[in-house]
Structures are given as structure tokens and as C-alpha cells.
Amino acid sequence: MKQLRLIILFSILSLSVTVRAMEEQSVSLDTPTGKINGKIGLPDAEKPPIVLLIAGSGPTDMDGNTNSGGFSMKNNSLKLLAEGLAQRGIATLRFDKRGIASSSAAAKKESDLRFEDYVADAQGWIDRLSDDSRFSDVFVLGHSEGSLIGMLASVDNPKVKRFYFVGRSRSAGL
């Protein structure tokens, strides 16, 4: 698994490198408030592992882009990470969080929305991926707030082979 950590790190560091296209399949997760939509990125490999990519805080879409209240940032970071992993034989699932982009129909009133809803969504994706015979193992990778969501969805979950988090690091002295 140390090798997978190095592959993920290398993929993140090499986002500016041009990668060949991966096959993408649209998928959705049914929730009590509506569908959460995502895309599976498939490498040219038989029975690859799959990494569930969970975006950070704010209105970040499945590709890693933000568009809210006049503020827009398009960097395709999660899409590029998925392409980099596919090039190394690793499948990915990235999704629009509830209430965001193609998953806007699954939104709740803000006063009714709870952090646990995002954790339940991640657990739903983990369950779905672990039942999919195309994949050998399920890994979870979260960025920023997505790290906490992924951590809570993965803890004591035998369906998750390993959990990874990415974000800004600090010294222990803060």
C-alpha cells in the first residue's frame, strides 16, 4: 500500500503533465432527497482498485472547480488527478456533492443540512463501489473537509482498504 501512496502523491505533483484520456461513465447514488451524480474514471486495466475522491469544503464540483456568488475558480484538479491515476491503472469515482452542480436536486434546506449527510453520502458510494465486481479494492481520498468526511465514512469500515487525506500541512507547533 506504500506504493499506492506514492502513486497518489506522484499523481498530485504531476497534474500539469498531459495525460491520455480515460473512459468515463456517469453514475448516480439515490438518496432520500434526490440523486447525487458522479463519474467513474476507468483505466485500461482488468479489475483495478478504485479511489473515491471527496472534494473539500464549499461549492466544489466533481472536477475540483468552484462557481459561487460571482466567485469562480476552474482548475480541474480532481479531474486531472483521476486522469493521472487512470494512467497508472487505478479507477476513480468523483462526484458532485449534494446541492452542487449536477447534484443540485439532492439539496436540503441549509437549516436541515447536517455534516452527517455528507458522511452518509460517502458511505453510500463506498457501499456501491464495494459491490461492483469490476474493482479489486476500494480506497478513499479526501481533500480538506472531504478528508474529515472520508475519515468518518472509512473508520471501522471493512469495505475500505485504506483512507488517504490531502491538504495543507503544518508543523506540530502550529
N, C-alpha and C positions, 0 to 999 in steps of 0.2 A: 504494500500500500504506500510505502515511501515513494515508489516510482510514480504512482498516480499523483501524489502531492507535487512532485517535481514537474510532471506534465502540466498540471493545472497552473503552477507558478510560471512555467515557461510560456504557456498559452497567454496568460495575462500580460507578461512582459513583451510578448511579440505581437500585440494587437495591430501594430502598424504594418505587419507583413501581409502581403496579398495571399489569400488562401483560395483554394478551389471551392466551388460551390458544393454544398451538401444537399441531400434530399430532405425536404421539409414536409411534414404532414401536420395539418391542422387538427387539433383535438380540443375537447371541452370537458369540463367537470361540472356535473349537475350539483347545485347546492339548493337549499331551501328558498333562496332569494333569486336564483337565476343561474345562468351558465357562466363559468369562468373559462375563457378561451386561451389557448396556448398553441405552441408549435413544438413538435418533436423534430430535432435535427438528427438525421440518420447518417452515420458514416458508411463507407463501403467496407463493412466488416460483418462477419457472421456472429450473432449473439453477443453484441458488445455490452459493456456496462453502460449505465445511463446516469447522468448527473442532473438532478433537479436544481435549476438555477432560480434563486429567490432574490428579487430586486430589493433595494434599500427603501428608505422612507420617502414619503412624498408621492406625487402622481407619476411614478416611473413606469413606463410601459415594458413589454416583454423584451424589447430590443435594447433597453437601457436609456431611453430618451424621456425627457420631461417636457410637458407643454401645459402650463397652467397659469391663468391670470396674467397673460401678457409675457410671462417668462417662458422662454423656450431654449432647450439645450438638446441638440441632436449629436450623439456621439456613437450610437450603435454598439456600445461597449459589450452588452450581453450577447448580442447577435455575433459580434466578432469573436467573443470567447467561445460561443457554440461552434462557430466555423473552425476555430483553431483546434478545439477538442475533437471535432469530427475528422479533421485531417490526421489526427493521431489515433483514430479508431474508437472514439468514445462518443456515445449518443448523448443528447441533452434534451431536456424539456424546459422551456422558458414560457412564462405566462403573464398575461395582463392581470394585475391584482384586481380584486372586486372593486367595481366603481370606476375603473380606469380603462380608457381606450375601448377595445373590443369587449371588455367585461363590464362595461358601464351598467348594463341591465341587472347585474347582480348586486348593485349598490344597496346599502341600507341608509336610512336617515342617519346623519352623523351622530345624533344623540343616542342612537341604538347600536352603533358600530362599536365593537369591542376588539381588543388586541387578539383575544382568543379566536375570533372569527378568522383572522389571517392564519393562525396556527392550525385551525381545523381545515382550512383550505389546503395548506401544505400537507397535512396528514392525508387528506383525500387524494392528492396527487401521488403521494408515496404509495398508498394502497393500490391505486390504479396501475402504477408502474410495476409494482412487485407482482401483480397478477398477469403482467404482459410477458408472455414466454419469449418474446424477441430479445429480452435483455437478461444478461447474466447476473447483475447485481445493481442495486440502487444506492447511489451516493447523493448527498445533499450539500449544496454550496450556497451560502447566503452572504450577501453584501450589506454592511451597515445594519439597519433594522432587520433586514432579511436574515442576518446571521442569528439574531435572537429568535426569530420565527422558526428558522430551520433547526436551531438547537432544541427548542421546546418540542418541535414535531419529531425530532430524532431520538430524544432521550428515552432509553429503555424500549426502543422500537426495534425488534429483531429484523424488521424488513429493511432497515438502513444499514448498509455495510460500513459506512463511515460518513462523518459530517465534517465539512470544511467551512471556515469563515474567512472573508477578506474584508479589509478596511484599513483605515489609517492606524498605524501603530504608535504607541507612546512608550516612553520609559516608565519603569515602575514608580518613579518619583512623581510622575505626572507634572 
